[in-house]
Amino acid sequence: MFSWLSTQISGYPETLNLKMYAHVQELGLRPYFRLEKTDHPLSREYHEGISAERVKEIMTERLRDNE
């Protein structure tokens, strides 16, 4: 079903209200979520993959925030 991302994800431009789809599965299985394909960086990384360099950048930022 159609839905909206309802949170801001740090390290990305505004993510609140990105269009997405929630896929409900059979009882006992978690739903999964799929971002609509757009030019937003989070959507591009979701659909096209994320580089090792980008993962390193995100993790370095998170570690710095926890110091």
Buried (B, 14 or more C-beta within 10 A) or exposed (E): EEBEBEEEEEEBEEBEEBBBEEEEEEEEEEEEEEBBEEEBBBBBBBEEEBEEEEEEEBEEEEEEEEE
